[in-house]
Amino acid sequence: DVQLQASGGGLVQAGGSLSLSCAVSGDSVDDYAIAWFRQAPGKEREGVSCRGPNDRPKWYVDSVNGRFTITSDNAKNTVYLQMNKLNVEDTAVYYCAALYSPPGSGYGCYEGPYPPERREYTWWGQGTQVTVSS
């Protein structure tokens, strides 16, 4: 089984930055689509960003495009979400999730306006709280 450990959340003022980490153990991150989802109080969980195996493709929800960046460090088997210019609407619990996606399969993270499907993802981290104050 794959285990995911999300970390890096915290309290930040609007306009500030945070970097979330998703440490993957049990298998190589290169064989997985990794997605970040978030859930604000009273709202459904939404896809924020994802990357396919070997970081191709990458996808961002419109509300974070240009502010958030998803990257991977294969040596550390970790996927990061750098979040800049945070605003109060970004306040949520952030989750990372993994889906086995052999190179070439295209599972989990798609080109174009197709967000990652929450129900496709098999393994989930525990969530990390991000709070942005005005």
C-alpha positions as MATLAB code, in Angstrom:
seq = 'DVQLQASGGGLVQAGGSLSLSCAVSGDSVDDYAIAWFRQAPGKEREGVSCRGPNDRPKWYVDSVNGRFTITSDNAKNTVYLQMNKLNVEDTAVYYCAALYSPPGSGYGCYEGPYPPERREYTWWGQGTQVTVSS';
ca = [
       0.000    0.000    0.000;
       0.953    3.593   -0.537;
       0.964    6.038    2.357;
       0.747    9.801    2.006;
       1.741   12.357    4.613;
       0.597   15.922    3.973;
       2.201   18.799    5.830;
       2.988   22.500    5.594;
      -0.323   24.122    6.370;
      -0.665   27.034    8.730;
      -1.971   30.534    9.290;
      -0.892   33.234    6.878;
      -2.015   36.739    6.002;
      -3.635   37.467    2.673;
      -0.971   37.938    0.041;
       1.393   35.531    1.748;
       2.742   32.138    0.725;
       2.810   28.578    1.978;
       4.365   25.401    0.636;
       2.546   22.124    1.179;
       4.345   18.789    1.010;
       2.979   15.347    0.256;
       5.496   12.691    1.222;
       4.782    9.363   -0.452;
       5.980    6.045    0.924;
       5.481    2.473   -0.211;
       6.134    3.036   -3.906;
       7.711    5.465   -6.342;
       5.852    8.718   -6.871;
       6.749    8.399  -10.565;
       4.118    5.701  -11.020;
       1.279    7.766   -9.583;
      -0.910   10.665  -10.425;
      -0.846   12.938   -7.386;
      -3.569   15.490   -6.787;
      -4.245   18.185   -4.233;
      -7.838   18.658   -3.153;
      -9.253   21.102   -0.650;
     -12.393   21.351    1.393;
     -13.651   24.547    2.962;
     -16.310   24.500    5.707;
     -19.725   23.813    4.239;
     -18.355   23.153    0.765;
     -17.596   20.078   -1.271;
     -14.065   18.862   -1.731;
     -12.628   20.278   -4.942;
      -9.592   19.496   -7.029;
      -6.932   22.208   -6.823;
      -4.043   20.769   -8.813;
      -2.647   17.514  -10.068;
       0.339   16.079  -11.866;
       0.664   12.907  -13.865;
       3.599   10.503  -13.696;
       6.891   12.262  -14.365;
       5.065   15.557  -13.864;
       3.103   15.311  -17.094;
       0.512   16.701  -17.440;
      -0.107   19.347  -14.803;
      -3.500   20.863  -14.104;
      -4.770   23.743  -11.945;
      -8.238   24.928  -11.087;
      -8.840   28.380  -12.577;
      -8.987   30.106   -9.197;
      -5.366   29.181   -8.400;
      -3.815   29.201  -11.862;
      -0.809   31.497  -11.883;
      -0.598   31.501   -8.074;
      -0.040   27.831   -7.213;
       2.638   25.523   -8.596;
       2.835   21.739   -8.271;
       6.268   20.127   -8.390;
       7.908   16.840   -7.505;
      11.193   15.775   -5.963;
      11.797   12.184   -6.999;
      14.763   11.778   -4.680;
      12.530   12.616   -1.729;
       9.461   10.909   -3.222;
       7.532   14.069   -2.398;
       5.109   16.300   -4.273;
       4.832   19.961   -3.342;
       2.201   22.633   -3.777;
       3.695   26.114   -3.654;
       0.915   28.573   -2.912;
       1.553   32.286   -3.490;
      -0.657   35.360   -3.233;
      -3.011   33.542   -0.931;
      -6.443   34.989   -0.298;
      -9.158   34.221    2.237;
     -10.982   32.041   -0.318;
      -8.039   29.642   -0.202;
      -8.822   28.789    3.425;
      -9.539   25.058    3.598;
      -8.197   21.692    4.624;
      -5.871   20.533    1.882;
      -5.505   16.840    1.044;
      -3.107   15.069   -1.229;
      -4.198   11.900   -2.974;
      -2.616    9.262   -5.188;
      -3.806    7.086   -8.043;
      -1.690    4.361   -9.576;
      -1.020    5.610  -13.095;
       1.616    3.720  -15.077;
       3.450    5.962  -17.554;
       1.385    6.254  -20.697;
      -1.890    5.282  -19.039;
      -3.086    8.850  -18.561;
      -5.007    7.978  -15.415;
      -5.950   10.601  -12.896;
      -4.637   13.899  -14.259;
      -5.765   15.139  -17.633;
      -4.944   17.776  -20.192;
      -7.556   20.491  -20.676;
     -10.494   21.593  -18.505;
     -10.893   18.266  -16.726;
     -10.385   18.374  -12.978;
      -9.127   15.299  -11.142;
     -11.976   13.048  -10.063;
     -12.009   12.606   -6.335;
     -13.561    9.137   -6.575;
     -10.740    7.875   -8.799;
      -8.073    8.451   -6.188;
      -7.248    5.480   -4.035;
      -4.917    6.738   -1.335;
      -5.310    9.908    0.709;
      -3.215   11.860    3.137;
      -4.658   13.102    6.404;
      -5.170   16.741    5.412;
      -3.441   19.918    6.477;
      -5.249   23.119    7.465;
      -4.550   26.319    5.552;
      -6.026   29.484    7.035;
      -5.657   32.843    5.319;
      -6.521   35.929    7.336;
      -7.573   39.248    5.802;
];
